[in-house]
Amino acid sequence: VQLQASGGGLVQAGGSLRLSCAASGRTYMGWFRQAPGKAREFVAAIDLTGSSAYYGESVNGRFTISRDNAKNTVYLQMNRLRPEDTAVYYCTAHGGPYSDDVPVVFGRLDREYEYHYWGQGTLVTVSS
């Protein structure tokens, strides 16, 4: 599975930004982020159908993950951004690609080692 992330940029605190990640096939997808000098952190994940979404504690209630299965694309809508949200955001995928007729079910996957494919990262900078 190949992943192509886009949508990063500079935004003021309190503003919004939307990231996109296009996958080359149907797969469970998530976002992690890494701020300078810090470990990579789980942000959000969404299952194959889009019916279940999971969030990291620091973004819960502010960020929303969604997907367009026709396009194999996942979106991360980031609202009420804070300077501490500044990081490189990585799109990632667990396994796949999965056929549409395969009933694959996963729960919450929020550890780096649970993901097999990683995008190139997109920088989000939130100014105060």
Backbone torsions as a table, in degrees:
resi	resn	phi	psi	omega
1	VAL	NA	130.7	175.9
2	GLN	-106.9	143.4	-176.2
3	LEU	-125.8	137.1	178.9
4	GLN	-130.2	110.0	-178.8
5	ALA	-96.9	151.9	177.6
6	SER	-156.1	167.0	172.9
7	GLY	109.2	-3.0	179.0
8	GLY	-69.1	169.1	179.1
9	GLY	165.6	-166.3	-179.1
10	LEU	-104.8	132.3	-179.6
11	VAL	-144.5	152.4	177.8
12	GLN	-81.1	154.7	177.0
13	ALA	-56.2	137.7	-177.5
14	GLY	91.7	-11.3	-178.5
15	GLY	-85.5	-173.9	-177.1
16	SER	-129.3	157.2	177.7
17	LEU	-154.5	148.2	177.0
18	ARG	-123.3	126.6	174.9
19	LEU	-98.7	148.8	176.4
20	SER	-126.4	150.5	175.3
21	CYS	-143.0	117.1	179.2
22	ALA	-97.8	128.1	178.6
23	ALA	-104.9	154.8	-179.2
24	SER	-82.2	-4.6	178.7
25	GLY	-162.6	177.5	-178.2
26	ARG	-76.6	123.2	-176.5
27	THR	-158.9	159.1	173.6
28	TYR	-73.2	131.6	-171.7
29	MET	-130.3	153.9	179.6
30	GLY	-150.2	175.8	175.5
31	TRP	-129.2	136.8	169.3
32	PHE	-122.4	165.4	175.0
33	ARG	-142.0	155.5	179.1
34	GLN	-138.9	116.2	177.1
35	ALA	-88.1	157.1	179.9
36	PRO	-55.3	127.1	177.0
37	GLY	77.8	6.5	-178.3
38	LYS	-121.9	162.4	177.8
39	ALA	-74.0	158.5	177.2
40	ARG	-67.7	139.2	-172.7
41	GLU	-123.5	138.3	176.2
42	PHE	-69.5	134.5	179.5
43	VAL	-110.1	-56.3	-176.5
44	ALA	-164.7	159.9	176.5
45	ALA	-150.1	156.9	-179.1
46	ILE	-142.8	141.3	-176.0
47	ASP	-78.8	-178.8	-172.2
48	LEU	-64.3	-33.7	-177.5
49	THR	-88.3	-19.6	-175.2
50	GLY	89.0	3.4	-176.7
51	SER	-82.6	-19.8	179.8
52	SER	-126.3	130.1	179.1
53	ALA	-127.7	149.5	-176.6
54	TYR	-134.4	145.6	-174.6
55	TYR	-134.3	149.6	170.4
56	GLY	-73.8	155.2	-174.3
57	GLU	-60.9	-36.5	-173.8
58	SER	-74.8	-14.7	-177.7
59	VAL	-117.0	-8.8	-177.6
60	ASN	-57.9	128.1	-179.4
61	GLY	94.2	-15.0	179.4
62	ARG	-114.2	-33.1	-178.3
63	PHE	-107.1	149.8	176.8
64	THR	-134.7	127.3	176.4
65	ILE	-102.4	140.7	178.9
66	SER	-148.6	171.1	-179.9
67	ARG	-146.7	151.6	173.2
68	ASP	-114.2	102.4	-174.1
69	ASN	-69.1	-25.9	177.9
70	ALA	-65.7	-26.9	-178.8
71	LYS	-107.8	-1.8	-174.6
72	ASN	51.2	43.9	-175.9
73	THR	-123.8	137.3	177.1
74	VAL	-113.9	143.6	-179.9
75	TYR	-120.6	147.1	173.3
76	LEU	-124.9	104.1	177.9
77	GLN	-87.2	119.8	-176.0
78	MET	-113.8	115.1	-179.8
79	ASN	-114.4	162.6	178.8
80	ARG	48.4	49.7	-176.4
81	LEU	-65.9	147.8	-179.0
82	ARG	-122.1	157.0	177.0
83	PRO	-55.7	-31.9	179.8
84	GLU	-72.8	-5.3	173.8
85	ASP	-83.4	-6.7	178.9
86	THR	-61.8	124.5	-176.1
87	ALA	-177.1	170.0	166.6
88	VAL	-89.6	126.4	-178.0
89	TYR	-100.8	129.6	-177.4
90	TYR	-113.8	130.1	172.1
91	CYS	-85.7	141.8	-176.8
92	THR	-145.8	160.0	-176.9
93	ALA	-138.9	143.9	177.3
94	HIS	-102.2	108.1	175.2
95	GLY	65.5	-164.7	177.9
96	GLY	91.3	-176.7	-0.4
97	PRO	-72.9	148.1	-178.9
98	TYR	-104.9	139.7	177.1
99	SER	-67.8	152.9	-178.7
100	ASP	-63.2	-26.6	-177.7
101	ASP	-91.9	6.1	179.0
102	VAL	-94.8	117.2	-178.3
103	PRO	-81.9	75.2	-178.7
104	VAL	-88.5	130.9	-178.0
105	VAL	-125.7	126.8	174.5
106	PHE	-126.7	152.1	174.3
107	GLY	-93.6	-147.7	179.2
108	ARG	-72.3	126.1	175.3
109	LEU	-120.6	108.0	-173.8
110	ASP	-131.2	19.7	177.5
111	ARG	-115.5	142.3	-178.5
112	GLU	-55.2	-40.9	-174.1
113	TYR	-69.9	-10.4	179.2
114	GLU	-83.6	-6.6	-177.0
115	TYR	-110.8	141.3	-172.4
116	HIS	-105.0	-24.8	-175.0
117	TYR	-128.0	141.9	-177.7
118	TRP	-132.7	140.0	174.4
119	GLY	-81.7	-177.5	-172.8
120	GLN	-82.1	-12.2	-179.5
121	GLY	90.8	142.6	176.4
122	THR	-135.7	134.5	-173.3
123	LEU	-85.3	130.1	173.7
124	VAL	-117.0	124.0	179.5
125	THR	-121.2	123.8	-180.0
126	VAL	-112.8	118.0	-178.4
127	SER	-91.7	147.8	-178.6
128	SER	-89.3	NA	NA
